[in-house]
């Protein structure tokens, strides 16, 4: 009979081990385009692969980024999340090890004299107390037949990698924010310079109109109009100074410092717009972008959860053993080998009444995996769209900037001509004020367009996955 039971147990183990749960990792990357929109020349090179110090040539931006990588609070929190995920991963690697516990107990029981235990103790042991002293080691181990435990390790490892990708995503955001913030600061400096020159120009115009008023050539209305125009332009100075202070404070916060002045030894006019920025191919971008890698790891976790939910439908095999010392007298507790005992057992547990709930959990895990696949595809499409948008910005902003430059040149000539015509009495003061106002707005627009081009290049760099290398 004993041989029959052992043979049956061995056959059952072989049957269980021969079964398996197939892995299904679905990656919706088959229909990724070979190139980005309106890019007809395939080039495997991508600016997204460039290190930060190679992409940004301005030393002031590099210094701000270096400071942020050390002091930024969000990055420091991300590093702590990586440390926590690493500890969880180490703990999960020990899940499949046998569980071993040491237990030491000593009990004293005084049964009733009218109870069976009390009568037996008084008759045979000549005592009214029943004592028990026990010291044992208990071992328990579940065989990972269906991969339930190994998939828990897969989840922990994917979560650890996600924490690293989250840190990369934060870094790319910080790098792009610092560069864009610095470019905006230079734009505000340039606009402040434009406003100051416009103030001087309007002051000269006001002087000239006052001289003509004193000579009886114009009315007081002309003086009032010129004064109002001067005040309007002067109003820009405190506004721009306020925005400069706010932008410096924002950059200080990104670099983990209290508000302070930002060093900038360059001007907006000294910066050059990159002529050629290589995009590479979408597949390269997907292998670099942290958000895409993060969703791909979500798919790995979802797939592992499906495997775990499926494994719960099958029997689980647990092997246990215990052994140690046991005695009913303290004096004979450590009497070896008389006090030694040991128990070894193995059990197979198959859920029956919970099977319906477990099947539902398995189906839910499958649905969640399908949702993750859809989110993965959505993230891929959004990433390709983002790159295409930034590329379109660069192309169209360049054309718009060329037109704006021509417009400013025309307005500068108009201001010169209006001044000459006004002095000779061939133009009125309104034409002079209008020409000066148009020139002011044109020069402000020109600085905004150049900054927009610089920001678009940064946006393209980040969209292609650059910023964390």
C-alpha positions, 0 to 999 in steps of 0.5 A, a space after each residue: 500500500 505504501 509503495 502504491 501511494 509513493 508511485 501515485 505521488 511521483 506520477 502526479 508530480 511528473 504530470 504537473 511538471 509536464 504541464 505549463 502556462 505559455 507566455 504571451 507578450 504582445 508588442 504592438 510595434 509591427 505597424 510602426 512607420 519606417 520614417 516620420 511624416 514628410 521625411 523622405 530620406 531615411 537616416 538612422 542617426 538621431 539627435 535623441 542619442 546625443 549626450 546633453 553636453 553635446 547637444 547644448 553648446 551654451 556653457 551657461 545651459 550646461 552649468 544649470 543642467 549640471 547643477 540640476 542633476 545634483 540638486 533638483 528635488 524631483 530627481 533626488 526623489 526619483 533616485 530614492 524610488 529606485 533604491 526602494 524598488 531595488 530593495 523590493 527586487 532583492 526581497 522578491 528574489 528570496 521568495 522561492 527559498 524554503 521558509 524556515 522558522 525556529 520555535 521554542 515553547 514551554 507549557 505547564 497545564 493543571 487539569 481538573 482532578 475530575 478530568 481524564 487528563 487529571 486522573 491519568 496524570 495523578 495515577 501514572 505520573 504522580 503529579 497534578 501538572 502536565 508540562 510540555 517542553 518543545 524546541 523545533 525547526 519548521 520548514 515549508 516550501 512551495 514548488 514553483 510548478 506553474 511559474 507563479 513565483 517566478 512571475 512575481 520576480 518578473 513583476 519586481 524586476 519590471 517595477 525596478 526598471 520602471 523606477 529607472 525609466 521614471 527617473 530618466 523621464 524626470 531628467 528629460 523634462 528637467 533638461 528641456 525645462 532648463 533650456 527653454 527657461 534659459 532661452 526665455 530669459 534671453 528673450 526677455 533680456 532682448 525685449 527689454 533692450 528693444 523696449 529701452 531703445 524704443 523709449 529713447 526713440 519716443 523721447 526724441 520724437 516727443 522733444 521734436 514735437 514739443 519744439 514744433 508746438 512751441 513754434 506753433 506748427 502743431 497743436 497740444 494734441 500732438 504733444 499729448 499723443 506723443 507723451 501717451 505713446 512714450 508712457 505706453 512704451 515705458 510701461 513695458 520696462 517694469 513688466 519685463 523686469 518682473 518677468 525676468 525675476 520670475 523666470 530667474 526664480 523658476 530656473 533657481 527652483 529647477 536647480 534646487 536653489 533658493 531664488 538668485 540671479 542667473 548668470 548669462 554671458 550670452 545674448 539671444 542674438 549670439 545664439 544660432 538656430 540649428 540648421 540640420 537636426 537628424 530625426 533617425 527612424 521611429 524605431 530608434 526613438 521608441 527604444 530611447 524614450 523613457 515613457 515608451 519603455 515604461 509602458 512596455 514594462 507595464 505590458 511585461 507586468 500585465 503579462 506576468 499577472 495573467 500567468 499568476 492568475 492562470 497558475 492559481 487555477 492549478 494545484 499547488 504543491 507544498 512540502 513541509 518538514 519539522 523536527 526538534 526536541 520534545 519532552 514532558 520534563 525539563 530535565 529530559 528536554 535535551 536528552 538525545 536521542 530520546 527527545 528527538 522527533 521529526 515530521 515530513 509531509 507533502 500536500 497538493 491543494 486544488 481550489 474547488 469552490 473558489 475556482 469560479 472566482 479565480 477564473 474571473 480573476 484570470 479573465 480580468 487579468 487578460 482584459 487588463 493586459 489588453 488594455 495595457 496593449 492599447 495604452 502601449 499603442 497609444 503611447 507609441 502613436 503619441 510619441 511619433 505625433 510629438 516628433 512630427 509636431 516639433 519637426 513641423 514647428 521647426 520648418 514653419 517657424 524658420 519660414 515665419 522668422 525669415 518673413 519677420 526679419 524682412 518686416 522689421 527691416 521695412 519698419 526700420 526704414 519706415 521709421 527713418 523715413 517718417 522722421 525725415 518727412 515729419 521734419 520737412 512737414 510732409 508727414 504728421 505726428 500720427 504717422 511717426 508714432 504709428 511707425 515707431 509702434 509698429 517697429 517696437 511690436 515687430 522687433 518684439 515678435 522677432 525675439 519671440 520667433 527666434 526663441 520659439 525656434 530654439 524651444 522647438 529644437 529642444 522639444 524635438 530633442 526631448 521628443 526623440 528621447 534625448 536628455 537623460 544620456 
